[in-house]
Amino acid sequence: MNQAEPRKPRSASGAQRLLARFRRPWRRGAPPSAATWNAEYEAGRWTYLGQLPELARFSVLTGYMTHFKPGGSILDIGCGEGVLYERMQAHGYSRYVGVDLSSSAIAKIRVRDDRSAFFAADAERYIPDTKFDVTVFNEVLYYLHDPLAVVGRYARDLQTGGILLVSLCTTAKRGTVILNGLKRTLRVLDETRVSHRENAWSWLITVLQP
């Protein structure tokens, strides 16, 4: 008797959708619009980012922040529904600002204190009102028209000695090109590769400094 094929875990199917999007060549078209992101967040397509298969990657991000800049100020570019913000609640920070193109994602974030703020804005145009100790680009650089220029602009808004945290999927060719470009102009302080048994790829989380 034939057995039915096991159903793919929801988190794995979500990751497969994300990987397919990474592989799209933006030079032949535009990145996803705010309307597209809003529809996907409203449909719950990115809730898997808060689930167990993503725990290690987010743990490395929070670990780097608390190691290099304990109690520092954080700018989270492409913050989505605030998964990283939730992870940081167990740690101290002086200020947390999140920015995402999707107003639907921002609307889902439960702000926990008066040191935190979230804005629906285009990362390529957003201008911070102050300097930060840490700026995070967590799986967002693929979607920018000119990621190297954007990172360079935010790097100028770091506090003296501030760091940039970049998370990129190793399977995405665009991500590899972006990371190699960043490493040519920025100093690498540390780097960790993370994988999970549900996925056939890995992520690189890199600490960079101007």
N, C-alpha and C positions, 0 to 999 in steps of 0.2 A: 504494500500500500504506500502510495506516495504521500509524503508529508508536505504541508504547505511551507513555503519559504518564510523564515522568521521575518516579522515586520521590522523594518529599519528603525532604530531609535529616532525620535523626533529631533534630538539635538544633532545627530549625524546628518539627517536630511537637511536641516537648516544650514549646517556647515557646507554641505554640497552646493546649495544655492549661492552661498557667499563666494565659494571658490569659483563657480562658473562666472560670477560677476567680475571677479578679479581678472579673469582671462580676457575680458572684452577690451579690444584696443581702442582707447578713447580718442586716439588720433583720427579715427574714422567716424567718430560720432561724439555726442555729448555724454558726460557722466549722468547718472540718474538725477532727475529733477527733485525739487522739494516735494512736489505733489506725489511723485513715485515713492519717496521715502515715507511720506505721511501715510499713504495707503498701506505700505508694508508694516509699519509700526502699529497702525490701527488693527491690522489683521493678526498681530501677534507673531510675525515671522521672525523677530529677533529676540524673543524672550529666552531662547536657548543660550544666549550669551551669559545668562545668570545661572546656568546649570552646571552640574559637576564636571563635564568634559572641558569646560573653560576655566575651572578653578585654578589649575597650575599656572596658566598664563597670567591671570589677574593677580595671583599671589606673588609672582615674580615682579610685576609692575609695582604693587604696593610695597614689596620688600625693598626694591631699589629706591623708592621715594623716601621710605623711613630710614634707610641706611645713609644715603647721600645727603638728604635734606630733612632731617627729623624736625617736625613741627613747622615746616616751611609752607609757603604759599604755592598753590597748584592751579595751573590753567589746563583744562582738559578739552582738547580740540577734537570734535567728533564724539562727544560724550554719550550720544544715544540716549537710552533711558536711565542713565546714571548708574550702571553696574559698578564701575570703578569707584564712584563716589560712595556707594553702599559698602564696598569692601574697605574703604578708608575710614569708616566709622569706628573701627577698632583701634585706630591710630590717631595721633594728634596732627593738626595742621592749623596754620594761622588764617588761611583763606582758601576757599575752593571755588573756582569759577568754571562752569562748563558751557561749551558752545556747540550747537549742532544745527544743521540745515533744517531738520525736521521739527516743526512746531508741535507735532503730535507726540514725538519722543520727549520733548522738553516738558510737555503738559503732564506726563506720567511720573515725573520725578518728584519725590516727596522731600522738600528741603527741610533739613533737620535742625538748622541753627542759623543765626544771623550773620555768620561768617561765610555763608555760601550763597551763590547766585547762579542762575542758568539762563542762557539767552538763545533764542532761535535766530541764527545768523549764518551767513555764508563765511566759512573759515578763510576764504581767499580775500575777503574784504573787511572782516572784523578787525577792529583796532582796540587792543586792551587799554584800559584807563590807568594801568599801573604796571610795574614790572613784577615778575614772578620768579620764584626759586626753581620751579619745575614746570616745564610745558610738555604735555603728553600728546602724542599722535598714535592713538591706539586703533590700528586697522582702518585708518582714514586716508592715508596719503595716496592710495590707489585712485581715489575719486577726485583728485584735484587736477586742474589743467596743468599747473606748473608747480609740482610739489617741492622741488628744490628751492625755488624762489620763495615759496610760502614759508618753508622751514627757516630759511635765511632771515626773513623778516621777523618771525617770532623770536629767533635767536637774539636779535638785537634788543628785544624787550625783556630779556632775562636780567635778574639781579646779578651783580658781580659774583662769579663762581657758580652761577645757575647751570642747570642741566636740561637736556632734552631727552625724553624717553620715546622710543619708536618701537612699535610692534608691527611686524610684517610677516605674512605667510610665505614660506620658502618655495611653495609650489607656484606662486604667482610670478611670472617672468617680469612683469612691470615692477613688482615689489623688489626683486633682486636688483634691477637697474636703479631704482630709487635709492636703495640702501647703499649700493656701491658709490653712487654720486655723493651721498651725504658723507661717506667715509673719506672721500677725497678732500673735503673742505672742513670737516669737523674732527675733533679728537675723540677717539673711542675710549671710554673709561672702563666699560665692561660689556659683556654680551652673554646671553643665555639662550640655549635652544630648548624648546618645550614641545612635547608631543603627547598624544593621548591614544589609547588603544582603539578608540572608535574611528580614528581618522588615519589616513595613509600619508599624512604630511606633517610638517612641523612649523613652528613659528620661531622667529628670532626676535628677542627683546634686547634692544641695544641702548646703552647709555652713552650719550654724546655731549660734547661740550665745545663751545666756540673757541 
